[in-house]
Amino acid sequence: MHLRQLPVWVFGVALLPLTLQAASEFKKLNPKVRISASAAGSVTGPQSVRKGIADIGACDWDASVDVPGFKKFDGQVANKVAVIPFAAIVNKNTGVTGLTTKQLQDIFSGKVKNWKDVGGKDADIVVVNRAFGSGTRVNFQMKALKGADFMTKGDNYKEVKSSGDMKMAVETTPNSIGYIDLVYVTDKMNA
């Protein structure tokens, strides 16, 4: 019997645990089928399907519609498999425990630069953002910021590649703000 290799490319790191579990369950029922799964930036999943490299490509947004920074991938069908909550997070030293949508928009656009302007201490805000191509970044911009633009790079701006990097950056960088998948929130930050 011929073994079928099913390339499943998961490129939103937030979806990797779900996909690995699904692959494991599928292999129990179909032991002669091989499934490959890997994770990178979310845009790579739809690109891999379009190029014929993968049969299934996952991302953290609906690749059949335009989203900030990405045009839709024609001919692809999106299937919602999970909802992953995320939160805005701040370093514990900021003195801030809650922010409105407007305040988040103003901070992440660079319009508000000091914590005192949003009820915190008198200190410059350090914005930590996910790198371009991150599904968490796309979703935060579309949903939490309601499409508002992010600030451009500057003195008080950092970019990180993963949720783990975001967690570490906000926990250890005084006066910082970022956003993260809810499962990464710890008591070393305010969400």
N, C-alpha and C positions, 0 to 999 in steps of 0.2 A: 504494500500500500504506500502511496506517495504521501510524504509529509508536506503539509501546506504551511508555508511561512506567512504569517499575517503581521505585517509591520504596523504597529500601533504607535504613533508618535505623539506623545503628550508633551506639549511645550509650555504649558502654564504650570509652574511648580506647585501652585495651590491644588491642582487637580491630580498630581502624581500619586498621592496615597490612595485616592479613590480608584484610579486606573490600575494600579498594581494589585489592589484587592480584586477588582473585576477580572483582570487577567488570570489571577490565581484560581478564582472560582470557575472561569471558563475552561481552564486547562484541566481541572478535576473532571469535568464532563467530557472533555475532548482531549485526552492525553497525547494524541499524535499531532496536535496542532501546536506550532511554536508561535509565540507572541513576543515581540520586542517592544519595550517602552522606555522612553527617555524623557528628560526635561531640559528645557532651555527657555528662551523668551517666547511669549505667547504667539507672536506673529509667525513663528517658524512652523507651527502646526498647519494652519491653512496654506502656507506657502508649499509645504511638503506634499500636501494632497494635490494642489494645483500642478506641481511639477511631476506627479506620478511616483514620488519617492515613497509615499505612505498611502494606505487605504483609509486610515482614520487619522485626523489631526485635531487635537484639542486646543482650545484657547479659552481665555477667561472672559471673552466677549462674543457677541453674535457676529461672526465673520461674514455674514450675508448682508450686513448693513454697514454704512460708513460710521466710523467712530473717530474721535480726535486723533489725528496723526496717521490714520490708516483708511484707505479706500476699501470698500467691500470686495470680497473675492467672488466674482461672478460664477454661478453654477454650483456653488456649495450650499448645502443645507445645514442649518444649525439645529442641534437637538440639545435642549437644556437637560443636564444630568444632575446638577446640584446647585444649591445657593450657598455661597460662602460669605458669611458676614465679615466685615472689616471695621476698623475703628481708627479715628485720629488719635495719635498718642503724643504725649509731651514728656520731657524729662521732669522728674519729680521736683527739681529745684525752681521751676518756673513760677510756682504759686498759682497755677491755673488748673481748674478741675472740670471746666465745661466751656465749650465754645459754640457759638451759633454758626449756621451756614454762612452768613455774611462775614463773620469774623474769619472763618476758614478761608473763604474766597479772598479776603483782603490780605491775609498772611501769606498764602501760597502764591498769590500774584505779585507779592513784594510791596504792596501798597502800605501795609502795616508792618513796621520793622522793629517795634519795641513791645515787650510784654506788658508794660504799664498801660498801653493803649487798649488792651483787652482784659484788664483786671488783674494782671500779674505784677511781678516786680519790675523795677527799672533796669532792664537788660535787653541787649540786642537779641532778636529772634534768629536762631539758626534753623533754616529750613532744610530738612532731609527729604529728598525725593527719590523715587525709583527711577531707574534708567529707562530711556525710551525703548519701547517694545514690551514692557511689563504689562501684563493684563491687570494686575492690581492697580497700577498707575492709571490705565484707561478707565477702569471702573470707578476709582476715586474721583477722577476728573469729571466723568459723566454724571455720577450719582451724588457724591458728597459735595462737590463744587458746582454742580448743575451746569457743567460745560465751561466754566470760567478757565482762563488760561493760567498756566503755571508761570512763575517768574523765570527769568533767564539766569544763567549762572552768575554768581557774584561772590563777594567776600564771605557772606553768611549763608552759603548754599553748598550742599553736599549731594551727590548722587550715589546710590547704592544699587547693587545688582539683584539682591534677593531679600526675602522676608527675614531671614536670619541676620543678614547684614543690617537691615533696617532696625530690627530689635536691638542689636548690639549698639548701633550708632546712637539711637535715642536714649538708651539706658546710660551710656557713658559720655555723651556730649552735653555739657551744661547748656541750658536755655534752648534746647532743640525741640522740634516738632516734626512728626512724620505720620505715617499711616501704615496699617499692617492687618493681615488676616487675623481675626479674633483669636484663633488658637495660639498665636504667638504673644498675646498680651500677658505681662507678668506684673507682680507687685512692685517691680523696680521702675515702673512708669505710671503715668496717669492716662487713662483712656477716656 
